[in-house]
Amino acid sequence: MLPSDSIGAEIGIWKGNFSKKILRTVQPKKLHLIDPYLYQEAENYQRALYGGQSGSQKVLDDIYNSVREKFKGEIAAGQAVMHRKLSEETAQEFADEYFDWIYIDGDHQYEFVKKDLESFYPKVKAGGLIAGDDYDDAGWWQGGVKKAVDEFLHTGAVKLIKIKKNQFVLRKN
């Protein structure tokens, strides 16, 4: 559903596999890859990829370097831009209505998904798409994605387009 020849952002890159699919399928004009690759030691992150499952900051640094290598051609061509910082900090770098779409797959806890929605909403063009992953009640994040997205829908700022296989797609009014 993401339009080709567009400007988009993926929040939460991990190893870049979904980013590769976006580049191949959507063929965006520019794709901003946003991920701090920051190890989280807190107890609530023990089951998270960037917490207990990865084991250390060094592992995340190595993953970041491998992703930069994976996209070196796209980065050199200006098609992909990597942002190694928190998403709410990165959002401030863009003008309002810059993106045709964003895809949220970062920290799945409620307060972080809510922050991503609020931070990036003004950065998406009117009629643009806000999509993401893990829209369900399961996971170590205790349904945080679903709760934040449902609340955001109730603001009237977006319209639900589709939910399929835990993926959500919203259209900015």
C-alpha positions in Angstrom: 0.0 0.0 0.0 3.0 2.3 0.3 3.3 4.5 -2.8 6.3 4.1 -5.1 8.6 7.1 -5.8 7.7 8.4 -2.3 9.5 9.7 0.7 9.1 7.4 3.7 10.6 6.5 7.1 10.9 3.2 8.9 11.2 3.6 12.6 12.9 0.5 14.1 15.2 -1.2 11.6 16.8 -4.1 13.5 18.8 -6.0 10.9 17.3 -4.2 7.9 15.4 -7.1 6.4 12.1 -5.3 6.1 13.9 -2.2 4.9 15.3 -4.3 2.1 11.8 -5.4 1.2 10.6 -1.7 1.2 13.4 -0.7 -1.1 12.7 -3.6 -3.5 8.9 -3.4 -3.5 8.1 0.3 -2.9 11.2 1.7 -4.7 10.9 5.0 -2.7 12.7 8.1 -3.8 14.1 8.4 -0.3 13.9 6.0 2.7 14.9 7.3 6.2 16.0 4.4 8.4 15.6 5.4 12.1 16.9 3.3 15.0 19.1 4.3 17.9 20.6 0.8 18.2 20.7 1.4 21.9 20.9 -1.5 24.3 18.3 -1.4 27.1 19.2 -3.0 30.4 15.9 -2.4 32.3 14.0 -5.5 33.4 11.0 -4.8 31.1 13.4 -5.2 28.1 14.6 -8.6 28.9 12.5 -10.2 26.2 13.2 -7.4 23.7 15.6 -7.8 20.7 17.5 -4.7 21.9 17.5 -5.8 25.5 18.1 -9.2 27.0 17.9 -11.0 23.7 20.8 -9.2 22.2 22.9 -9.2 25.3 25.0 -6.1 25.0 25.6 -2.7 23.3 28.5 -4.2 21.3 26.0 -6.6 19.7 23.8 -3.7 18.7 26.8 -1.7 17.4 27.7 -4.7 15.3 24.2 -5.0 13.9 24.2 -1.3 13.1 27.5 -1.6 11.2 26.1 -4.6 9.3 23.0 -2.6 8.3 25.1 0.3 7.1 27.1 -2.2 5.0 23.9 -3.8 3.7 22.6 -0.4 2.4 25.9 1.2 1.4 24.9 1.4 -2.2 21.5 3.0 -1.4 23.1 5.3 1.1 25.8 6.4 -1.4 23.1 7.0 -4.0 21.1 9.1 -1.6 18.1 6.8 -1.7 18.6 5.6 2.0 19.6 7.7 5.0 20.4 6.2 8.3 19.6 8.1 11.5 21.1 6.5 14.6 19.2 8.3 17.3 15.9 8.1 19.1 12.9 8.5 16.9 11.4 11.5 18.7 14.7 13.3 18.3 14.9 12.4 14.6 11.3 13.7 14.0 12.4 17.2 14.9 14.9 17.2 11.9 12.1 17.1 9.3 9.7 19.8 8.1 6.0 19.3 8.6 4.4 17.3 5.8 7.7 16.0 4.5 6.9 12.3 4.4 4.4 10.4 2.2 4.4 7.6 4.7 6.0 6.3 7.9 6.2 2.8 9.2 6.4 2.3 13.0 8.2 -0.7 14.3 10.4 0.7 17.1 10.0 0.4 20.9 6.6 -1.4 21.2 5.7 -0.1 24.7 2.6 2.1 24.8 4.3 5.4 25.7 6.9 5.0 22.9 4.4 4.1 20.2 2.3 7.0 21.3 5.3 9.3 21.2 6.1 8.1 17.6 2.6 8.7 16.5 2.5 12.2 18.0 6.0 13.1 16.8 5.7 12.0 13.3 2.0 12.8 12.6 2.8 16.4 11.6 5.7 15.2 9.5 3.3 13.2 7.2 1.6 14.9 4.4 -2.2 15.2 4.4 -3.6 12.0 2.9 -0.3 10.2 3.7 0.0 6.8 5.5 1.0 5.9 9.0 1.6 2.2 9.2 3.2 -0.2 11.6 3.7 -3.7 13.0 2.6 -5.8 16.0 -0.9 -4.4 16.4 -2.1 -7.0 18.9 -2.5 -7.7 22.6 0.4 -10.1 22.8 4.2 -9.6 23.3 6.5 -8.4 26.0 5.1 -4.9 25.3 1.7 -5.9 26.7 -0.4 -4.6 23.8 1.3 -1.2 23.8 1.1 -0.9 20.0 -2.6 -1.7 19.8 -3.5 0.6 22.8 -1.6 3.6 21.3 -2.9 3.1 17.8 -6.5 2.7 19.1 -6.2 5.9 21.1 -4.8 7.7 18.2 -7.6 6.6 16.0 -10.1 8.0 18.4 -8.6 11.5 18.1 -10.0 11.7 14.5 -6.7 12.8 13.1 -6.4 9.5 11.1 -8.7 7.0 9.4 -8.2 3.3 9.6 -7.5 1.8 6.2 -6.5 -1.7 7.1 -5.5 -4.2 9.8 -4.1 -7.5 8.5 -1.7 -10.0 10.1 -0.9 -7.5 13.0 0.0 -4.7 10.5 -2.0 -1.5 10.6 -2.4 1.2 8.0 -3.9 4.6 8.8 -4.5 7.6 6.5 -3.9 11.1 7.8 -6.9 13.3 7.4 
